[in-house]
Amino acid sequence: MAEEPKPQFAEDEDLERAKAFWSENGRSIIAGIVLGVGAIGGYNGWQFWQKNEGESASILYENMQDTSVKFDAAKGLADDLANDYAKSPYAVHAAWHIAKRAVEEKDYDEAISRLSWAADNADEAGLKHISSIRLAMVHLANGDADAVLAAAAESKASEAGGEQFVSRYAELRGDAYVLKEDIEAAREAYELSLQSLTPGSSHTDLLQLKIDNL
């Protein structure tokens, strides 16, 4: 007697709920975090700025931030910082600023280029991790799940200064697995992210909602 096929209705419904949640909420969640200039995971990169940074780098950075400066001109100033002051936190923050403006313009290639540079060149571990996380977010907004997984690889958390970013890396991997329709892998990643959160974190409800929608 032939084996009866296993019912797929529950699994299919779960998958559709997860995809629907991401379709309705994903982009706004990403944009709200990618475009933010504050700390990620309680880490504030600005505190590592050294007081003896060159005056020229400071002036370049301030000019680039001027809202009256057109995007192309701002990119040129960021390039100057990257070329002349590559090891300065000013150069990394300039890359973040250009990436932010690029995301606003939906120029994801430009944002990816800037954040990739920051992740590769940041001299401070925390700035490097923040750059990798923001890079993963842009890949997520661009729908490239494999690139998200590469940017938010689990191994990154074992690198210097990565321990406090375990939750963010895991959540991004969960988001990527939702895009890949791998619900079990997404659930495992989200649960790790939830377990790794600082007690009392305001992000708990969002993570629990993502888990509930799997």
QUIFENLIN-V53584 format. One record per residue. RES is the residue in one letter. PSI is psi as a letter, one per 30 degrees, with the letter a starting at -180 (999 if undefined). OMEGA is omega as a letter, one per 20 degrees, with the letter a starting at -180 (* if undefined). NEAR is the number of other C-alpha atoms within 10 Angstrom. Layout:
RES_PSI_OMEGA_NEAR, RES_PSI_OMEGA_NEAR
//
This chain:
M_k_a_3, A_k_r_4, E_k_a_5, E_k_r_6, P_k_r_6, K_k_r_6, P_k_a_8, Q_g_a_8, F_e_a_9, A_e_a_9, E_e_a_12, D_e_r_11, E_e_r_12, D_e_a_15, L_e_a_18, E_e_r_15, R_e_a_15, A_e_a_21, K_e_r_19, A_e_r_13, F_e_a_16, W_e_a_18, S_e_a_12, E_e_a_10, N_f_a_11, G_e_a_15, R_e_a_15, S_e_r_13, I_e_a_14, I_e_a_17, A_e_a_16, G_e_a_9, I_e_a_14, V_e_a_23, L_f_r_17, G_k_r_14, V_g_a_12, G_a_a_13, A_l_r_12, I_k_r_19, G_g_r_16, G_g_a_11, Y_k_a_15, N_j_a_14, G_f_a_19, W_f_a_13, Q_f_a_7, F_g_r_11, W_k_r_12, Q_k_a_11, K_f_a_6, N_g_r_6, E_k_a_13, G_k_r_12, E_e_a_9, S_e_r_12, A_e_r_20, S_e_a_15, I_e_r_11, L_e_a_18, Y_e_r_21, E_e_r_13, N_e_a_16, M_e_a_23, Q_f_a_16, D_k_a_10, T_f_r_9, S_f_a_9, V_k_r_13, K_l_a_10, F_e_a_15, D_e_r_10, A_e_r_12, A_e_r_23, K_e_r_22, G_e_r_12, L_e_r_23, A_e_r_28, D_e_r_17, D_e_r_17, L_e_a_26, A_e_a_23, N_e_a_11, D_f_a_13, Y_h_a_18, A_e_a_18, K_g_r_15, S_k_r_21, P_f_r_25, Y_e_a_25, A_e_r_28, V_e_r_29, H_e_r_22, A_e_r_27, A_e_r_26, W_e_a_26, H_e_r_23, I_e_r_24, A_e_r_27, K_e_r_25, R_e_r_18, A_e_r_20, V_e_r_19, E_e_r_14, E_g_a_12, K_g_r_14, D_i_a_15, Y_e_r_20, D_e_r_15, E_e_r_18, A_e_r_26, I_e_r_22, S_e_a_14, R_e_a_26, L_e_r_30, S_e_r_19, W_e_a_21, A_e_a_27, A_e_a_22, D_f_a_13, N_f_a_19, A_k_a_22, D_f_a_15, E_k_a_17, A_e_a_15, G_e_r_20, L_e_r_23, K_e_a_23, H_e_r_28, I_e_r_25, S_e_r_26, S_e_a_25, I_e_r_24, R_e_r_28, L_e_r_30, A_e_r_31, M_e_r_27, V_e_r_27, H_e_r_23, L_e_r_23, A_f_a_21, N_f_r_17, G_g_a_15, D_i_a_16, A_e_a_22, D_e_r_17, A_e_r_18, V_e_a_28, L_e_r_21, A_e_a_16, A_f_a_24, A_h_a_27, A_k_a_18, E_e_a_16, S_f_a_11, K_e_a_18, A_f_r_19, S_f_r_11, E_l_a_11, A_k_r_12, G_g_a_15, G_f_a_18, E_e_a_12, Q_f_r_18, F_g_a_24, V_e_a_23, S_e_a_22, R_e_r_22, Y_e_a_28, A_e_r_25, E_e_r_23, L_e_r_25, R_e_r_30, G_e_r_30, D_e_r_26, A_e_r_27, Y_e_r_23, V_e_r_23, L_e_r_20, K_f_r_16, E_g_r_15, D_i_a_14, I_e_a_20, E_e_r_13, A_e_r_17, A_e_a_26, R_e_a_22, E_e_a_17, A_e_r_24, Y_e_a_26, E_e_r_19, L_e_r_18, S_e_a_23, L_e_a_24, Q_f_a_13, S_f_r_16, L_k_r_19, T_k_r_14, P_k_r_9, G_g_a_7, S_k_r_11, S_f_a_10, H_f_a_12, T_e_a_15, D_e_a_11, L_e_r_12, L_e_r_18, Q_e_r_14, L_e_r_11, K_e_r_20, I_e_a_19, D_f_a_12, N_g_r_17, L_999_*_19
//
